[in-house]
Amino acid sequence: MGAVASAALLLPLLSAAPPATAGPPMETGSLQRQFAAAAERQGVPQSVLLAVSYLQSRWDAHGGAPSVTGGYGPMHLTDAVTALAEAPHHSHGAEDARGDGSRAPRHGAGSETAPPTAARLPERLRTLDRAAALTGIPAQRLRSSTAANIEGGAALLAEAQRASGRPLSADPADWFGAVARYSGADDTATATTYANDVFDVIRAGESRRTDSGQVVTLPADADLVPATGQVESLGLRTADAGWTECPRTVACEWIPAPYEEFGDGDYGNHDKGDRPSSQSIDYIVVHDTEATWDVTLQLVQDPTYVSWQYSLRSSDGHIAQHLPLKDVGWHAGNWFVNAKSVGLEHEGFLTAPDSWYTEAMYRTSARLVRYLAQRYDIPLDRQHILGHDTVPGTVTSTIPGMHTDPGPYWDWAHYFRLLGRPFTASAGPNAGVVTIRPEYSAHQPVYTGCVKAGEACAPHGSGAVRLHTAPGADAPLVRDVGLRPGGQDSTTGVNDTGARASTGQQYAVAERRGDWTAIWYLGQKAWFHNPKERRTAVNSRGLVLTPKEGLSEVPVYGRAYPEASAYPAGVPVQPVSPLPYKLLAGQSYVVGDRIPGEYYFAPVFDTAGHRVVRGQEEYYQIQFGHRVAFVKASDVRISRA
């Protein structure tokens, strides 16, 4: 998330200690049998057990490593204290989260926070201990053994059913309340949303190959009608929906960020606006956090801190909204993007190469993004649904400090499937554009620096491909002169975005040679491995741009600001500063929106002087490197790839 450079919040997804050993390969069908056996022993319908597990982990075990909220195994049994104790925190980036030179930088006031004790954690982050008490299985085995983990989850479901005063029925429809309780949510709306998602999985059915190579299947039960009224008897609180702006299919709570003045012209932690009347909302920025849910909420309610529109809780998909969508949050490190975006923070308080987000959060996040995209006419593609790691630096000096979350372990392919926009081929084998699309689970490039500099991270699926100067794995990685002005090669560091292309990003093809494809990237030809038997990109259609005839190169910008003559009296002219990159003649880049130069002047608390300055100069947004960028429309020509 890029609102802060502290280890307490808004950090890229990195690594902790290597995951527990996964043990020998599992016998074919054994995982399915483990679910069946645990369901029978604990008196839980097998479909309920399978669907709850799917919503937590998609039946993956993650080699015994914890999720971003300290959950272990297919049932996501939570032991946050152990997870935190084993996970060193990391920080990367020192950007000004506001990203506007018209006032002092806003880095945030967060600081390193000590890992919480068990007594300070809510029950939803301590379910593994309860599962151990119910089953007699040691905690370590519940963390590392899939069979034990499934048994523990089934025991928790059975206990939730008994606590509701209902029998251990064989009818899945009778388990709605128990499933809602299993979510750990403390409010009725979130518990109901979670249970609805579980029963949607049962009705639709699922089948997939897990990270252990096992195929697990849940047959569809399309006519199932659960007893949804059972949630009423759970005694949960009613969350304050307040001024929330959310789809009806998610649970939202209003927890406002403060807009306060605190002396010497300083204020926080966001700016008032009148979007979309004053200016359009064109982007949604996906962040991750590095804090417990409680700490995350404390920080966004601190007037001296920074802000974003929504926070999403990993364990159950609960959403808190902090700003009206008309207002401007300080989250992306680029004022142009902040002024035209909505920021989504996804909870996580440990960094590990095998950290994983629950399906519950992916689903509620996708529904929220679909709602926002429809409301503001935002295209569902990677030039509009940005990771914080794809937001450009504003000027040359800010490039090295930009944040890198949500990092190479965020599953963009799965996320866009949930958005209803999967990345599929739309052109033949000789297409001039490719969309990056490795198979997430099977694609495991080596990253380093998760625990110690230069030390390899634990193997894990990734949605990013690595880019080389020539078609060979031994060729140097391409260089990013913005990140390394001295001209050094990029590295395999988990935070190094200099030679990385991510799932869903589109690039113009420069050359093809055997199993390797070259794309135009940061003003150079960049090669990635794209073998026929395991493609890491799909061929696509699209428009590309290149310098106009007679121009050998054109400048590239990190923001699309208007020309000097557009600024009225009293509004300081913002420099149109090119980045250290060049778009060279003969190179092509995939075109995004054509947009007018625009600047939101809001350096003071009093909104009376706020102005949107809009000029005649127009820009095109392009996918230039790992991050997006802008070029002046007057400098380029457009063609079909």
Steps between C-alpha positions, in 0.01 A plus 500: 500500500706798473374725758791451734858396523467338841482130563165540667294547186473515126790286398575269211434135541837354596617204697535343835678184597478220245175304524471177687589201290212366300621142540493230230259524204144410588334192357252583226158568647625509856403864562143434387490199732632709790209739462253210481645327807510815714145592401374157600686490833386848604144472367534783248356478146793447264379774264499755785851405608632516143332835425627665820851381420469628143403846620800511731777334299360358175607165658871592488734418790777751411766265630408575859566873465253749650270734315529876534276478806677205661274224369637151434398221268193432286264604784693822578532423871639823643800522730607858447738512796711215361490644150616840619774358719649319200462785251744792485332815375636690206457845357566630155452843356513847646257675274293804583160329510325822392740554209451875447777760514261782589531416870736319735542125435259269679683179588274402788573476869498124548770318693616145561241318707565204727326175409175471696460243778228237492299696754487798263382301201132434421374142497496493119883512509530221763286216363786248484526487879129426525529228236783343702284500813207340317698227323797439727728546197818699581517852358812427296325212326193714429734748330699250294272202424215542252305208647530642852416850380183380326404304812544814710289707266224240498504497880461877510203482264338228710553705816344804332196290409462368854542851645200608296289230666455309175571132430787381280266468205594323177316773308739781392210747507495475881859627536471863391535636853800277580676613184430863585652444846806327349582822311599666828314814398362702789218664305190355340554640150852360459411161646201480265706603196762237584239225542327604178830462317555154647156386389552657157803270467286201594229592250746565215742218582876519459789284384868593489850365531652618827857606576571142611397367158173357630175540308216581740140512383184637656194397294245773437180506706315763300169471686639540852312764704672563836327624814642853482294618797729306735742793510249700700558278803880540509488818707732696270517878488350715227780683321445869427459524124490879531609673178642187339496465122508126436312240301226315686690173457771595752501611863623857551561702814548877525822582690585853385846647461534844666526826311660724760723806518773489763705818468761667281286443195527124537201270477407142427444244402336552161357773276142593441385470142195491279567199284382408241347844434833678537718229345452141394593192702705288260700260717464248779826434684553164674723512809591258775559590866736377770298546817228333697151611413478705820831679434398568141182670618686697766742635241241610247317683781817694595477856358881519475513184290391419145181359354328276250138429415450136605664237721424130448540237771663176388338249735140565394500765225352775720533851351541832679459826310690805623443777246207602284589415143475864404803578721868438422705258708877509550609148413667456161804731519398683182264797532368467146403138570371577850273773369346259247495171691348291776740318734429147633713369786504122547583382850811305589745534786778259418730478204581161357572361155213261554264753656156461351172682494173328569250436228251686719699823462573451130126461439380801697780710351400397148134582565599841635720568198224396259263737677746791484589428138135502397424814701786700349531329161849369578625233257590171664858473378848543643535860382209595725502234773849579625719339758679755713815357344385621156436864600780713348732728689406864458849623405844340467590543867190314625541183290727305740270562796176379344339203673484151353183346642300286453808331358563196279285265710167677446296274270385745231376220273262368765398852597402587144311174462295608800457840333353321198789608275737202472816550296452292186648506152329735255740475204700247301861386540648799316322765708678827566389512865529250782326486837719357776330188635711227663326212676517636855550183706745333263697816419758536777787736411766534769480818706757607755513724805187377673685431825859605426648695210606266223344194664243312291138522606299183547351374170156635430265569211530843340319705239814682381756413234866602505648705216845449347720690254520198268302177441663286767467442872868581547468841333510802733174648616392822330588826672276766649689830493236656725559247777877485442633820344849350498396250236522183708307189398169423667494222758281208603408685821138458597466880514687570176248584227765605247480184287152370570178477299183400682191301412250702296748763388518544123810574293586542133698210357849592383619157385441126537777243506424137586364474854574867571296812435636855506288801595570874502562593861652817650646601165670165432435151372419265790481122462293253703470122482176406325523131400223342294440225754448750783418846372564795729310744275199493270475678165279806492362776285555864576611847402862604535681830473844603382675838451369714216690502173818703534532459877781274616368493857226646716494565876306284746320642804377371834197730510288677241511864605372791289712755315616813689252731324205303645565607860290791628637771726564373850568141397873426472604342172594136549803398297448244226811302589603206279622179657850371413356263237458551125251358253718445194413496129416149383368394839132441577301505823143398570262795517265569788279804541541835328463752781520878542777651710350552844611617843301515823622797706421423865795602723300641792223396738252763380334351193391841370831535316510151355500496119514244221730634227440346159706586192500449126797264506389138478683182595484128435547256782726208406634181655865605489679275749362326803332832578272701275611837360376789286611655169372812330250426225669761282823293503366165381299324234254217553470179299347157534749239610 
